[in-house]
Amino acid sequence: MLEVKQMRRSKMEMYIDILKVLAQNGPLKLTHVMYKANVNCSVLKENLDFLIKQNLIEEQITVKKRNKTKTSYAITDKGRTVIRYFNEINVALHITNEKSIPALIY
């Protein structure tokens, strides 16, 4: 039987996947982003740091009961713009068959 191997995603593809997850779901905790974007924890932390430095996502820290904090990540307007441009390029070049996420999310 013929086995089909999946190619590894590029950094750009991982960044876009993370941005799309946050655009679709709103602010999420680290573990939720990890599962929805299918990225392991250590790689995700590096990617989130990069996206924060580029002002594509923001870290939101809320104080809960007994001074415990909750950290979540949310997409910024600049991040939404990047996804919009990425989708436009894909459509113009007919690169993917991926279903486009409704423009209202971005």
N, CA, C and O atoms as CSV, one atom per row, in Angstrom:
chain,resi,resn,atom,element,x,y,z
A,1,MET,N,N,0.844,-1.176,0.000
A,1,MET,CA,C,0.000,0.000,0.000
A,1,MET,C,C,0.892,1.243,0.000
A,1,MET,O,O,1.909,1.284,0.692
A,2,LEU,N,N,0.515,2.229,-0.760
A,2,LEU,CA,C,1.289,3.455,-0.887
A,2,LEU,C,C,1.067,4.350,0.325
A,2,LEU,O,O,-0.073,4.651,0.680
A,3,GLU,N,N,2.136,4.766,0.946
A,3,GLU,CA,C,2.041,5.635,2.116
A,3,GLU,C,C,2.313,7.073,1.698
A,3,GLU,O,O,3.307,7.362,1.031
A,4,VAL,N,N,1.422,7.962,2.098
A,4,VAL,CA,C,1.580,9.373,1.766
A,4,VAL,C,C,2.109,10.092,2.998
A,4,VAL,O,O,1.482,10.069,4.056
A,5,LYS,N,N,3.262,10.730,2.857
A,5,LYS,CA,C,3.838,11.473,3.973
A,5,LYS,C,C,3.443,12.933,3.860
A,5,LYS,O,O,3.453,13.517,2.776
A,6,GLN,N,N,3.099,13.503,4.983
A,6,GLN,CA,C,2.759,14.915,5.025
A,6,GLN,C,C,4.041,15.726,5.129
A,6,GLN,O,O,4.960,15.370,5.866
A,7,MET,N,N,4.089,16.815,4.383
A,7,MET,CA,C,5.246,17.698,4.471
A,7,MET,C,C,5.125,18.540,5.735
A,7,MET,O,O,4.022,18.855,6.181
A,8,ARG,N,N,6.256,18.895,6.298
A,8,ARG,CA,C,6.250,19.776,7.456
A,8,ARG,C,C,5.785,21.155,7.037
A,8,ARG,O,O,6.010,21.593,5.909
A,9,ARG,N,N,5.135,21.826,7.963
A,9,ARG,CA,C,4.700,23.195,7.683
A,9,ARG,C,C,5.876,24.141,7.831
A,9,ARG,O,O,6.760,23.933,8.662
A,10,SER,N,N,5.872,25.167,7.025
A,10,SER,CA,C,6.886,26.214,7.161
A,10,SER,C,C,6.516,27.082,8.361
A,10,SER,O,O,5.403,27.000,8.879
A,11,LYS,N,N,7.455,27.910,8.792
A,11,LYS,CA,C,7.171,28.844,9.881
A,11,LYS,C,C,6.007,29.751,9.513
A,11,LYS,O,O,5.131,30.023,10.334
A,12,MET,N,N,6.008,30.218,8.262
A,12,MET,CA,C,4.935,31.098,7.808
A,12,MET,C,C,3.575,30.414,7.929
A,12,MET,O,O,2.607,31.025,8.382
A,13,GLU,N,N,3.504,29.149,7.525
A,13,GLU,CA,C,2.244,28.411,7.621
A,13,GLU,C,C,1.799,28.256,9.072
A,13,GLU,O,O,0.610,28.359,9.375
A,14,MET,N,N,2.753,28.009,9.965
A,14,MET,CA,C,2.407,27.902,11.382
A,14,MET,C,C,1.912,29.238,11.920
A,14,MET,O,O,0.928,29.282,12.657
A,15,TYR,N,N,2.587,30.329,11.558
A,15,TYR,CA,C,2.149,31.657,11.996
A,15,TYR,C,C,0.723,31.929,11.525
A,15,TYR,O,O,-0.113,32.394,12.299
A,16,ILE,N,N,0.450,31.639,10.263
A,16,ILE,CA,C,-0.883,31.881,9.705
A,16,ILE,C,C,-1.920,30.998,10.391
A,16,ILE,O,O,-3.023,31.457,10.685
A,17,ASP,N,N,-1.579,29.737,10.648
A,17,ASP,CA,C,-2.508,28.836,11.340
A,17,ASP,C,C,-2.847,29.366,12.729
A,17,ASP,O,O,-4.008,29.331,13.137
A,18,ILE,N,N,-1.858,29.851,13.450
A,18,ILE,CA,C,-2.085,30.408,14.789
A,18,ILE,C,C,-2.973,31.644,14.695
A,18,ILE,O,O,-3.918,31.793,15.470
A,19,LEU,N,N,-2.675,32.523,13.755
A,19,LEU,CA,C,-3.494,33.726,13.578
A,19,LEU,C,C,-4.938,33.360,13.235
A,19,LEU,O,O,-5.872,33.969,13.758
A,20,LYS,N,N,-5.126,32.378,12.367
A,20,LYS,CA,C,-6.479,31.961,11.985
A,20,LYS,C,C,-7.239,31.383,13.176
A,20,LYS,O,O,-8.424,31.663,13.355
A,21,VAL,N,N,-6.558,30.577,13.986
A,21,VAL,CA,C,-7.191,30.003,15.175
A,21,VAL,C,C,-7.679,31.113,16.099
A,21,VAL,O,O,-8.801,31.057,16.603
A,22,LEU,N,N,-6.842,32.115,16.320
A,22,LEU,CA,C,-7.228,33.215,17.204
A,22,LEU,C,C,-8.320,34.076,16.582
A,22,LEU,O,O,-9.182,34.587,17.298
A,23,ALA,N,N,-8.299,34.245,15.266
A,23,ALA,CA,C,-9.337,35.028,14.589
A,23,ALA,C,C,-10.688,34.316,14.675
A,23,ALA,O,O,-11.722,34.966,14.832
A,24,GLN,N,N,-10.681,33.009,14.575
A,24,GLN,CA,C,-11.923,32.237,14.589
A,24,GLN,C,C,-12.494,32.048,15.986
A,24,GLN,O,O,-13.712,31.997,16.158
A,25,ASN,N,N,-11.620,31.942,16.989
A,25,ASN,CA,C,-12.061,31.550,18.326
A,25,ASN,C,C,-11.986,32.643,19.373
A,25,ASN,O,O,-12.485,32.459,20.484
A,26,GLY,N,N,-11.386,33.761,19.056
A,26,GLY,CA,C,-11.205,34.806,20.059
A,26,GLY,C,C,-10.036,34.468,20.958
A,26,GLY,O,O,-9.286,33.534,20.673
A,27,PRO,N,N,-9.868,35.215,22.048
A,27,PRO,CA,C,-8.733,34.974,22.951
A,27,PRO,C,C,-8.743,33.544,23.496
A,27,PRO,O,O,-9.779,33.033,23.921
A,28,LEU,N,N,-7.573,32.914,23.474
A,28,LEU,CA,C,-7.439,31.531,23.939
A,28,LEU,C,C,-6.223,31.371,24.835
A,28,LEU,O,O,-5.240,32.103,24.722
A,29,LYS,N,N,-6.317,30.388,25.735
A,29,LYS,CA,C,-5.162,30.025,26.549
A,29,LYS,C,C,-4.167,29.253,25.682
A,29,LYS,O,O,-4.512,28.743,24.616
A,30,LEU,N,N,-2.947,29.183,26.156
A,30,LEU,CA,C,-1.859,28.519,25.438
A,30,LEU,C,C,-2.236,27.108,24.985
A,30,LEU,O,O,-2.045,26.760,23.820
A,31,THR,N,N,-2.766,26.304,25.891
A,31,THR,CA,C,-3.073,24.913,25.536
A,31,THR,C,C,-4.151,24.826,24.461
A,31,THR,O,O,-4.108,23.935,23.612
A,32,HIS,N,N,-5.107,25.732,24.489
A,32,HIS,CA,C,-6.165,25.704,23.477
A,32,HIS,C,C,-5.610,26.078,22.101
A,32,HIS,O,O,-5.993,25.490,21.090
A,33,VAL,N,N,-4.715,27.051,22.073
A,33,VAL,CA,C,-4.063,27.413,20.805
A,33,VAL,C,C,-3.240,26.227,20.310
A,33,VAL,O,O,-3.241,25.910,19.121
A,34,MET,N,N,-2.546,25.583,21.229
A,34,MET,CA,C,-1.679,24.457,20.897
A,34,MET,C,C,-2.468,23.347,20.193
A,34,MET,O,O,-2.033,22.838,19.160
A,35,TYR,N,N,-3.611,22.978,20.742
A,35,TYR,CA,C,-4.401,21.896,20.153
A,35,TYR,C,C,-5.083,22.317,18.854
A,35,TYR,O,O,-5.098,21.555,17.888
A,36,LYS,N,N,-5.640,23.512,18.825
A,36,LYS,CA,C,-6.380,23.954,17.638
A,36,LYS,C,C,-5.456,24.229,16.445
A,36,LYS,O,O,-5.843,24.016,15.296
A,37,ALA,N,N,-4.230,24.705,16.723
A,37,ALA,CA,C,-3.282,24.991,15.639
A,37,ALA,C,C,-2.368,23.799,15.348
A,37,ALA,O,O,-1.597,23.819,14.389
A,38,ASN,N,N,-2.460,22.759,16.188
A,38,ASN,CA,C,-1.649,21.550,16.022
A,38,ASN,C,C,-0.147,21.869,16.000
A,38,ASN,O,O,0.574,21.520,15.066
A,39,VAL,N,N,0.292,22.546,17.071
A,39,VAL,CA,C,1.701,22.920,17.224
A,39,VAL,C,C,2.135,22.481,18.617
A,39,VAL,O,O,1.398,22.683,19.582
A,40,ASN,N,N,3.328,21.878,18.739
A,40,ASN,CA,C,3.761,21.458,20.070
A,40,ASN,C,C,4.110,22.678,20.929
A,40,ASN,O,O,4.353,23.770,20.414
A,41,CYS,N,N,4.129,22.471,22.231
A,41,CYS,CA,C,4.210,23.574,23.186
A,41,CYS,C,C,5.455,24.443,23.028
A,41,CYS,O,O,5.347,25.669,23.006
A,42,SER,N,N,6.618,23.839,22.920
A,42,SER,CA,C,7.845,24.642,22.844
A,42,SER,C,C,7.899,25.463,21.556
A,42,SER,O,O,8.317,26.621,21.574
A,43,VAL,N,N,7.480,24.868,20.444
A,43,VAL,CA,C,7.449,25.597,19.171
A,43,VAL,C,C,6.400,26.703,19.238
A,43,VAL,O,O,6.626,27.810,18.749
A,44,LEU,N,N,5.257,26.402,19.841
A,44,LEU,CA,C,4.191,27.398,19.959
A,44,LEU,C,C,4.658,28.611,20.753
A,44,LEU,O,O,4.376,29.746,20.369
A,45,LYS,N,N,5.364,28.387,21.850
A,45,LYS,CA,C,5.854,29.513,22.658
A,45,LYS,C,C,6.777,30.415,21.847
A,45,LYS,O,O,6.690,31.639,21.936
A,46,GLU,N,N,7.655,29.814,21.061
A,46,GLU,CA,C,8.546,30.606,20.193
A,46,GLU,C,C,7.732,31.397,19.171
A,46,GLU,O,O,7.986,32.579,18.940
A,47,ASN,N,N,6.750,30.728,18.562
A,47,ASN,CA,C,5.917,31.386,17.559
A,47,ASN,C,C,5.100,32.524,18.164
A,47,ASN,O,O,4.975,33.591,17.562
A,48,LEU,N,N,4.546,32.298,19.348
A,48,LEU,CA,C,3.773,33.349,20.011
A,48,LEU,C,C,4.656,34.548,20.338
A,48,LEU,O,O,4.240,35.692,20.158
A,49,ASP,N,N,5.871,34.292,20.819
A,49,ASP,CA,C,6.803,35.394,21.107
A,49,ASP,C,C,7.076,36.214,19.854
A,49,ASP,O,O,7.080,37.444,19.902
A,50,PHE,N,N,7.306,35.535,18.736
A,50,PHE,CA,C,7.553,36.240,17.472
A,50,PHE,C,C,6.332,37.064,17.071
A,50,PHE,O,O,6.458,38.234,16.709
A,51,LEU,N,N,5.155,36.453,17.138
A,51,LEU,CA,C,3.927,37.152,16.731
A,51,LEU,C,C,3.625,38.343,17.639
A,51,LEU,O,O,3.100,39.357,17.179
A,52,ILE,N,N,3.953,38.226,18.917
A,52,ILE,CA,C,3.770,39.349,19.849
A,52,ILE,C,C,4.725,40.479,19.481
A,52,ILE,O,O,4.321,41.641,19.431
A,53,LYS,N,N,5.987,40.149,19.224
A,53,LYS,CA,C,6.974,41.173,18.854
A,53,LYS,C,C,6.593,41.882,17.560
A,53,LYS,O,O,6.910,43.058,17.379
A,54,GLN,N,N,5.914,41.174,16.660
A,54,GLN,CA,C,5.484,41.768,15.390
A,54,GLN,C,C,4.142,42.501,15.534
A,54,GLN,O,O,3.627,43.055,14.562
A,55,ASN,N,N,3.584,42.501,16.740
A,55,ASN,CA,C,2.294,43.139,17.030
A,55,ASN,C,C,1.141,42.504,16.236
A,55,ASN,O,O,0.191,43.191,15.860
A,56,LEU,N,N,1.231,41.204,15.987
A,56,LEU,CA,C,0.169,40.486,15.288
A,56,LEU,C,C,-0.807,39.841,16.269
A,56,LEU,O,O,-1.974,39.618,15.948
A,57,ILE,N,N,-0.309,39.547,17.469
A,57,ILE,CA,C,-1.165,39.079,18.557
A,57,ILE,C,C,-0.760,39.810,19.824
A,57,ILE,O,O,0.302,40.429,19.893
A,58,GLU,N,N,-1.628,39.725,20.825
A,58,GLU,CA,C,-1.300,40.334,22.113
A,58,GLU,C,C,-1.568,39.337,23.231
A,58,GLU,O,O,-2.443,38.476,23.139
A,59,GLU,N,N,-0.790,39.486,24.279
A,59,GLU,CA,C,-0.938,38.651,25.458
A,59,GLU,C,C,-1.864,39.384,26.415
A,59,GLU,O,O,-1.640,40.554,26.725
A,60,GLN,N,N,-2.905,38.703,26.885
A,60,GLN,CA,C,-3.846,39.305,27.815
A,60,GLN,C,C,-3.751,38.568,29.142
A,60,GLN,O,O,-3.951,37.355,29.209
A,61,ILE,N,N,-3.443,39.315,30.196
A,61,ILE,CA,C,-3.299,38.711,31.520
A,61,ILE,C,C,-4.422,39.236,32.402
A,61,ILE,O,O,-4.579,40.445,32.569
A,62,THR,N,N,-5.200,38.316,32.965
A,62,THR,CA,C,-6.282,38.697,33.864
A,62,THR,C,C,-6.030,38.078,35.232
A,62,THR,O,O,-5.542,36.953,35.339
A,63,VAL,N,N,-6.369,38.829,36.274
A,63,VAL,CA,C,-6.200,38.348,37.644
A,63,VAL,C,C,-7.506,37.701,38.078
A,63,VAL,O,O,-8.580,38.295,37.977
A,64,LYS,N,N,-7.390,36.477,38.560
A,64,LYS,CA,C,-8.562,35.741,39.013
A,64,LYS,C,C,-8.546,35.693,40.536
A,64,LYS,O,O,-7.795,36.427,41.179
A,65,LYS,N,N,-9.357,34.850,41.095
A,65,LYS,CA,C,-9.439,34.710,42.548
A,65,LYS,C,C,-8.088,34.321,43.138
A,65,LYS,O,O,-7.285,33.630,42.511
A,66,ARG,N,N,-7.867,34.784,44.361
A,66,ARG,CA,C,-6.641,34.457,45.113
A,66,ARG,C,C,-5.377,34.849,44.358
A,66,ARG,O,O,-4.363,34.155,44.444
A,67,ASN,N,N,-5.428,35.947,43.625
A,67,ASN,CA,C,-4.286,36.500,42.892
A,67,ASN,C,C,-3.697,35.569,41.836
A,67,ASN,O,O,-2.552,35.748,41.420
A,68,LYS,N,N,-4.461,34.592,41.409
A,68,LYS,CA,C,-4.001,33.744,40.310
A,68,LYS,C,C,-4.226,34.499,39.010
A,68,LYS,O,O,-5.202,35.235,38.864
A,69,THR,N,N,-3.317,34.309,38.076
A,69,THR,CA,C,-3.453,34.999,36.795
A,69,THR,C,C,-3.774,34.004,35.685
A,69,THR,O,O,-3.409,32.830,35.743
A,70,LYS,N,N,-4.460,34.511,34.685
A,70,LYS,CA,C,-4.786,33.713,33.500
A,70,LYS,C,C,-4.228,34.457,32.302
A,70,LYS,O,O,-4.529,35.633,32.097
A,71,THR,N,N,-3.417,33.774,31.512
A,71,THR,CA,C,-2.847,34.377,30.308
A,71,THR,C,C,-3.556,33.811,29.088
A,71,THR,O,O,-3.679,32.597,28.922
A,72,SER,N,N,-4.014,34.710,28.248
A,72,SER,CA,C,-4.615,34.283,26.982
A,72,SER,C,C,-4.025,35.126,25.860
A,72,SER,O,O,-3.394,36.155,26.103
A,73,TYR,N,N,-4.237,34.680,24.643
A,73,TYR,CA,C,-3.668,35.341,23.470
A,73,TYR,C,C,-4.796,35.728,22.527
A,73,TYR,O,O,-5.729,34.958,22.300
A,74,ALA,N,N,-4.692,36.941,21.979
A,74,ALA,CA,C,-5.721,37.457,21.076
A,74,ALA,C,C,-5.062,38.074,19.851
A,74,ALA,O,O,-3.963,38.623,19.932
A,75,ILE,N,N,-5.738,37.979,18.734
A,75,ILE,CA,C,-5.229,38.562,17.493
A,75,ILE,C,C,-5.464,40.075,17.508
A,75,ILE,O,O,-6.461,40.548,18.054
A,76,THR,N,N,-4.554,40.816,16.913
A,76,THR,CA,C,-4.694,42.273,16.804
A,76,THR,C,C,-5.250,42.623,15.420
A,76,THR,O,O,-5.380,41.760,14.552
A,77,ASP,N,N,-5.572,43.892,15.236
A,77,ASP,CA,C,-6.036,44.345,13.917
A,77,ASP,C,C,-4.969,44.101,12.852
A,77,ASP,O,O,-5.281,43.732,11.720
A,78,LYS,N,N,-3.708,44.312,13.229
A,78,LYS,CA,C,-2.612,44.065,12.284
A,78,LYS,C,C,-2.561,42.582,11.899
A,78,LYS,O,O,-2.302,42.249,10.743
A,79,GLY,N,N,-2.805,41.699,12.862
A,79,GLY,CA,C,-2.839,40.263,12.591
A,79,GLY,C,C,-3.965,39.896,11.637
A,79,GLY,O,O,-3.783,39.065,10.747
A,80,ARG,N,N,-5.125,40.513,11.820
A,80,ARG,CA,C,-6.258,40.277,10.911
A,80,ARG,C,C,-5.913,40.741,9.496
A,80,ARG,O,O,-6.279,40.094,8.515
A,81,THR,N,N,-5.206,41.867,9.403
A,81,THR,CA,C,-4.797,42.384,8.095
A,81,THR,C,C,-3.853,41.406,7.406
A,81,THR,O,O,-3.968,41.177,6.201
A,82,VAL,N,N,-2.924,40.831,8.159
A,82,VAL,CA,C,-1.984,39.853,7.595
A,82,VAL,C,C,-2.743,38.651,7.033
A,82,VAL,O,O,-2.433,38.185,5.937
A,83,ILE,N,N,-3.731,38.145,7.768
A,83,ILE,CA,C,-4.515,37.009,7.275
A,83,ILE,C,C,-5.253,37.391,5.996
A,83,ILE,O,O,-5.296,36.613,5.043
A,84,ARG,N,N,-5.823,38.568,5.978
A,84,ARG,CA,C,-6.556,39.032,4.794
A,84,ARG,C,C,-5.630,39.054,3.575
A,84,ARG,O,O,-5.989,38.557,2.507
A,85,TYR,N,N,-4.432,39.636,3.742
A,85,TYR,CA,C,-3.470,39.681,2.635
A,85,TYR,C,C,-3.044,38.281,2.211
A,85,TYR,O,O,-2.932,37.994,1.019
A,86,PHE,N,N,-2.808,37.419,3.183
A,86,PHE,CA,C,-2.405,36.043,2.893
A,86,PHE,C,C,-3.474,35.337,2.055
A,86,PHE,O,O,-3.156,34.657,1.080
A,87,ASN,N,N,-4.737,35.503,2.440
A,87,ASN,CA,C,-5.835,34.888,1.682
A,87,ASN,C,C,-5.930,35.458,0.272
A,87,ASN,O,O,-6.182,34.720,-0.680
A,88,GLU,N,N,-5.730,36.762,0.132
A,88,GLU,CA,C,-5.785,37.395,-1.193
A,88,GLU,C,C,-4.687,36.849,-2.108
A,88,GLU,O,O,-4.920,36.607,-3.292
A,89,ILE,N,N,-3.501,36.660,-1.554
A,89,ILE,CA,C,-2.389,36.106,-2.339
A,89,ILE,C,C,-2.707,34.676,-2.762
A,89,ILE,O,O,-2.490,34.303,-3.915
A,90,ASN,N,N,-3.223,33.875,-1.828
A,90,ASN,CA,C,-3.581,32.489,-2.157
A,90,ASN,C,C,-4.622,32.426,-3.263
A,90,ASN,O,O,-4.519,31.604,-4.173
A,91,VAL,N,N,-5.617,33.288,-3.187
A,91,VAL,CA,C,-6.667,33.307,-4.211
A,91,VAL,C,C,-6.090,33.760,-5.550
A,91,VAL,O,O,-6.370,33.151,-6.583
A,92,ALA,N,N,-5.294,34.816,-5.540
A,92,ALA,CA,C,-4.733,35.358,-6.781
A,92,ALA,C,C,-3.821,34.357,-7.484
A,92,ALA,O,O,-3.796,34.289,-8.713
A,93,LEU,N,N,-3.083,33.593,-6.711
A,93,LEU,CA,C,-2.133,32.643,-7.292
A,93,LEU,C,C,-2.684,31.217,-7.366
A,93,LEU,O,O,-2.002,30.308,-7.840
A,94,HIS,N,N,-3.907,31.027,-6.901
A,94,HIS,CA,C,-4.533,29.700,-6.893
A,94,HIS,C,C,-3.635,28.688,-6.186
A,94,HIS,O,O,-3.428,27.578,-6.675
A,95,ILE,N,N,-3.106,29.086,-5.032
A,95,ILE,CA,C,-2.145,28.239,-4.315
A,95,ILE,C,C,-2.821,27.106,-3.556
A,95,ILE,O,O,-2.347,25.971,-3.601
A,96,THR,N,N,-3.916,27.387,-2.860
A,96,THR,CA,C,-4.515,26.354,-2.018
A,96,THR,C,C,-5.958,26.103,-2.396
A,96,THR,O,O,-6.617,26.929,-3.029
A,97,ASN,N,N,-6.427,24.938,-1.988
A,97,ASN,CA,C,-7.840,24.594,-2.121
A,97,ASN,C,C,-8.560,24.826,-0.807
A,97,ASN,O,O,-9.746,24.528,-0.671
A,98,GLU,N,N,-7.832,25.360,0.155
A,98,GLU,CA,C,-8.357,25.574,1.490
A,98,GLU,C,C,-9.547,26.516,1.445
A,98,GLU,O,O,-9.540,27.522,0.736
A,99,LYS,N,N,-10.571,26.169,2.221
A,99,LYS,CA,C,-11.735,27.043,2.295
A,99,LYS,C,C,-11.333,28.324,3.006
A,99,LYS,O,O,-10.685,28.291,4.051
A,100,SER,N,N,-11.713,29.417,2.445
A,100,SER,CA,C,-11.410,30.706,3.040
A,100,SER,C,C,-12.342,30.949,4.218
A,100,SER,O,O,-13.520,30.593,4.177
A,101,ILE,N,N,-11.809,31.551,5.252
A,101,ILE,CA,C,-12.606,31.909,6.411
A,101,ILE,C,C,-13.370,33.174,6.063
A,101,ILE,O,O,-12.810,34.068,5.428
A,102,PRO,N,N,-14.623,33.276,6.456
A,102,PRO,CA,C,-15.399,34.468,6.115
A,102,PRO,C,C,-14.673,35.757,6.468
A,102,PRO,O,O,-14.032,35.857,7.514
A,103,ALA,N,N,-14.778,36.728,5.594
A,103,ALA,CA,C,-14.071,37.997,5.758
A,103,ALA,C,C,-14.496,38.732,7.013
A,103,ALA,O,O,-13.728,39.544,7.530
A,104,LEU,N,N,-15.691,38.477,7.519
A,104,LEU,CA,C,-16.159,39.172,8.713
A,104,LEU,C,C,-15.286,38.890,9.927
A,104,LEU,O,O,-15.190,39.721,10.830
A,105,ILE,N,N,-14.649,37.723,9.952
A,105,ILE,CA,C,-13.771,37.375,11.070
A,105,ILE,C,C,-12.545,38.268,11.080
A,105,ILE,O,O,-12.032,38.605,12.147
A,106,TYR,N,N,-12.076,38.651,9.916
A,106,TYR,CA,C,-10.871,39.447,9.825
A,106,TYR,C,C,-11.229,40.893,9.866
A,106,TYR,O,O,-10.347,41.749,9.801
